[in-house]
Amino acid sequence: MQAVSKSLGKVEQELTASENDGSVSEGFQKNLKSFLSIAEAEVRSLASLYSEVGRNADALSQYFGEDPSRCPFEQVVTVLLNFVSMFKRAHEENLKFAEIERRKAEREAEQQDKLRNSPSKKELDLVKRDTEAGFPLKFFRSAEAPQR
């Protein structure tokens, strides 16, 4: 902020110096006066905003238990920037973890479906026993089926 105010002061010095040049620099003086009237208003507005941001930064550092006189504006902004970037990174990691868990749950559900649709051990043992015994026709109890 000081650099902006200092530069504006230099422009004012240039305007004062150009007044000694006479009619040669009348156009320059006219343009510089126009610029200065706008620039001074902008610098006042900027100074007001800068002051408000400083008060907000002090209030923020005080809110988090820091001494505003020992915690300059730049440090407050740096801490906030680091917090936001770490928060975003943690959020992305959480999304990735949730996606991994969702896929894992889908695979487990597919495996459960396969297990439900596949024959049980008891059914497999019965088929094995019947195969070894030569397929007795006990499953076909209809009138047409011959019995052994």
C-alpha positions as a Markdown table, in Angstrom:
| # | Residue | x | y | z |
|---|---|---|---|---|
| 1 | Met | 0.0 | 0.0 | 0.0 |
| 2 | Gln | 2.9 | 2.3 | 0.8 |
| 3 | Ala | 4.4 | 1.8 | -2.6 |
| 4 | Val | 1.1 | 2.8 | -4.3 |
| 5 | Ser | 0.9 | 6.0 | -2.2 |
| 6 | Lys | 4.5 | 6.8 | -2.9 |
| 7 | Ser | 4.1 | 6.3 | -6.6 |
| 8 | Leu | 1.1 | 8.6 | -6.6 |
| 9 | Gly | 3.2 | 11.2 | -4.8 |
| 10 | Lys | 5.8 | 11.0 | -7.6 |
| 11 | Val | 3.1 | 11.6 | -10.2 |
| 12 | Glu | 2.0 | 14.7 | -8.3 |
| 13 | Gln | 5.7 | 15.9 | -8.3 |
| 14 | Glu | 5.8 | 15.4 | -12.0 |
| 15 | Leu | 2.7 | 17.5 | -12.4 |
| 16 | Thr | 4.3 | 20.3 | -10.3 |
| 17 | Ala | 7.5 | 20.1 | -12.2 |
| 18 | Ser | 5.7 | 20.2 | -15.6 |
| 19 | Glu | 4.0 | 23.5 | -14.6 |
| 20 | Asn | 7.4 | 25.2 | -14.9 |
| 21 | Asp | 7.7 | 24.0 | -18.5 |
| 22 | Gly | 5.1 | 26.5 | -19.7 |
| 23 | Ser | 2.9 | 26.0 | -22.7 |
| 24 | Val | 5.0 | 23.1 | -24.1 |
| 25 | Ser | 3.5 | 20.6 | -21.6 |
| 26 | Glu | -0.1 | 21.9 | -21.4 |
| 27 | Gly | -1.5 | 18.6 | -23.0 |
| 28 | Phe | 0.6 | 16.6 | -20.6 |
| 29 | Gln | -0.6 | 18.6 | -17.6 |
| 30 | Lys | -4.2 | 18.2 | -18.7 |
| 31 | Asn | -3.9 | 14.4 | -19.0 |
| 32 | Leu | -2.0 | 14.1 | -15.8 |
| 33 | Lys | -4.5 | 16.2 | -13.9 |
| 34 | Ser | -7.3 | 13.9 | -15.2 |
| 35 | Phe | -5.3 | 10.8 | -14.3 |
| 36 | Leu | -4.5 | 12.1 | -10.8 |
| 37 | Ser | -8.2 | 12.9 | -10.0 |
| 38 | Ile | -9.2 | 9.3 | -10.9 |
| 39 | Ala | -6.0 | 7.8 | -9.3 |
| 40 | Glu | -6.4 | 9.6 | -6.0 |
| 41 | Ala | -10.0 | 8.4 | -5.7 |
| 42 | Glu | -8.9 | 4.8 | -6.5 |
| 43 | Val | -6.0 | 5.0 | -4.0 |
| 44 | Arg | -8.3 | 6.2 | -1.3 |
| 45 | Ser | -10.7 | 3.4 | -2.1 |
| 46 | Leu | -7.8 | 0.9 | -2.1 |
| 47 | Ala | -6.5 | 2.2 | 1.2 |
| 48 | Ser | -9.9 | 1.8 | 2.8 |
| 49 | Leu | -10.2 | -1.8 | 1.5 |
| 50 | Tyr | -6.7 | -2.6 | 2.6 |
| 51 | Ser | -7.5 | -1.3 | 6.1 |
| 52 | Glu | -10.7 | -3.3 | 6.2 |
| 53 | Val | -8.8 | -6.5 | 5.2 |
| 54 | Gly | -6.2 | -5.8 | 7.8 |
| 55 | Arg | -8.9 | -5.5 | 10.5 |
| 56 | Asn | -10.5 | -8.7 | 9.3 |
| 57 | Ala | -7.2 | -10.5 | 9.3 |
| 58 | Asp | -6.6 | -9.3 | 12.9 |
| 59 | Ala | -10.0 | -10.4 | 13.9 |
| 60 | Leu | -9.4 | -13.8 | 12.3 |
| 61 | Ser | -6.1 | -14.3 | 14.0 |
| 62 | Gln | -7.6 | -13.3 | 17.3 |
| 63 | Tyr | -10.5 | -15.7 | 16.7 |
| 64 | Phe | -8.0 | -18.5 | 16.4 |
| 65 | Gly | -6.3 | -17.4 | 19.6 |
| 66 | Glu | -3.3 | -15.7 | 18.0 |
| 67 | Asp | -2.0 | -12.3 | 19.0 |
| 68 | Pro | -2.7 | -10.0 | 16.0 |
| 69 | Ser | 0.4 | -7.9 | 16.7 |
| 70 | Arg | 2.6 | -11.1 | 16.4 |
| 71 | Cys | 0.7 | -12.6 | 13.5 |
| 72 | Pro | 1.0 | -10.4 | 10.4 |
| 73 | Phe | -1.5 | -10.3 | 7.6 |
| 74 | Glu | 0.8 | -12.4 | 5.3 |
| 75 | Gln | 1.0 | -15.1 | 7.9 |
| 76 | Val | -2.8 | -15.3 | 8.3 |
| 77 | Val | -3.2 | -15.6 | 4.5 |
| 78 | Thr | -0.5 | -18.2 | 4.3 |
| 79 | Val | -2.1 | -20.3 | 7.1 |
| 80 | Leu | -5.5 | -20.0 | 5.4 |
| 81 | Leu | -4.1 | -21.0 | 2.0 |
| 82 | Asn | -2.3 | -24.0 | 3.5 |
| 83 | Phe | -5.5 | -25.1 | 5.3 |
| 84 | Val | -7.6 | -24.8 | 2.2 |
| 85 | Ser | -5.2 | -26.8 | 0.1 |
| 86 | Met | -4.9 | -29.5 | 2.7 |
| 87 | Phe | -8.6 | -29.6 | 3.1 |
| 88 | Lys | -9.1 | -30.1 | -0.6 |
| 89 | Arg | -6.4 | -32.8 | -0.7 |
| 90 | Ala | -8.2 | -34.6 | 2.2 |
| 91 | His | -11.5 | -34.3 | 0.5 |
| 92 | Glu | -10.1 | -35.8 | -2.7 |
| 93 | Glu | -8.6 | -38.7 | -0.7 |
| 94 | Asn | -11.9 | -39.3 | 1.0 |
| 95 | Leu | -13.6 | -39.4 | -2.4 |
| 96 | Lys | -11.1 | -42.0 | -3.7 |
| 97 | Phe | -11.5 | -44.1 | -0.5 |
| 98 | Ala | -15.3 | -44.0 | -0.8 |
| 99 | Glu | -15.0 | -45.1 | -4.5 |
| 100 | Ile | -12.7 | -48.0 | -3.5 |
| 101 | Glu | -15.1 | -49.0 | -0.7 |
| 102 | Arg | -18.0 | -48.9 | -3.2 |
| 103 | Arg | -16.2 | -51.1 | -5.7 |
| 104 | Lys | -15.3 | -53.5 | -2.9 |
| 105 | Ala | -18.9 | -53.7 | -1.8 |
| 106 | Glu | -20.0 | -54.4 | -5.4 |
| 107 | Arg | -17.5 | -57.2 | -5.8 |
| 108 | Glu | -18.6 | -58.7 | -2.5 |
| 109 | Ala | -22.3 | -58.5 | -3.5 |
| 110 | Glu | -21.4 | -60.2 | -6.8 |
| 111 | Gln | -19.6 | -63.0 | -5.0 |
| 112 | Gln | -22.6 | -63.4 | -2.6 |
| 113 | Asp | -24.9 | -63.7 | -5.6 |
| 114 | Lys | -22.6 | -66.3 | -7.2 |
| 115 | Leu | -22.6 | -68.3 | -3.9 |
| 116 | Arg | -26.4 | -68.1 | -3.6 |
| 117 | Asn | -26.8 | -69.3 | -7.2 |
| 118 | Ser | -24.3 | -72.1 | -6.9 |
| 119 | Pro | -25.2 | -75.4 | -5.4 |
| 120 | Ser | -24.5 | -76.0 | -1.8 |
| 121 | Lys | -22.0 | -78.5 | -0.5 |
| 122 | Lys | -24.9 | -80.7 | 0.6 |
| 123 | Glu | -26.4 | -80.6 | -2.9 |
| 124 | Leu | -23.0 | -81.4 | -4.4 |
| 125 | Asp | -22.5 | -84.3 | -2.0 |
| 126 | Leu | -25.9 | -85.7 | -3.0 |
| 127 | Val | -25.1 | -85.5 | -6.7 |
| 128 | Lys | -21.7 | -87.1 | -6.2 |
| 129 | Arg | -23.3 | -89.9 | -4.2 |
| 130 | Asp | -26.0 | -90.4 | -6.8 |
| 131 | Thr | -23.4 | -90.4 | -9.6 |
| 132 | Glu | -21.3 | -93.0 | -7.9 |
| 133 | Ala | -24.4 | -95.1 | -7.2 |
| 134 | Gly | -25.4 | -95.0 | -10.9 |
| 135 | Phe | -28.2 | -92.4 | -10.7 |
| 136 | Pro | -31.1 | -94.2 | -8.9 |
| 137 | Leu | -34.4 | -93.0 | -10.2 |
| 138 | Lys | -35.7 | -91.9 | -6.9 |
| 139 | Phe | -36.0 | -88.4 | -8.2 |
| 140 | Phe | -38.4 | -89.6 | -10.9 |
| 141 | Arg | -41.4 | -90.8 | -9.0 |
| 142 | Ser | -43.8 | -90.6 | -11.9 |
| 143 | Ala | -45.9 | -93.6 | -13.0 |
| 144 | Glu | -44.1 | -94.1 | -16.3 |
| 145 | Ala | -40.6 | -94.2 | -14.7 |
| 146 | Pro | -39.4 | -97.7 | -14.1 |
| 147 | Gln | -38.0 | -98.4 | -10.6 |
| 148 | Arg | -34.9 | -100.3 | -9.7 |
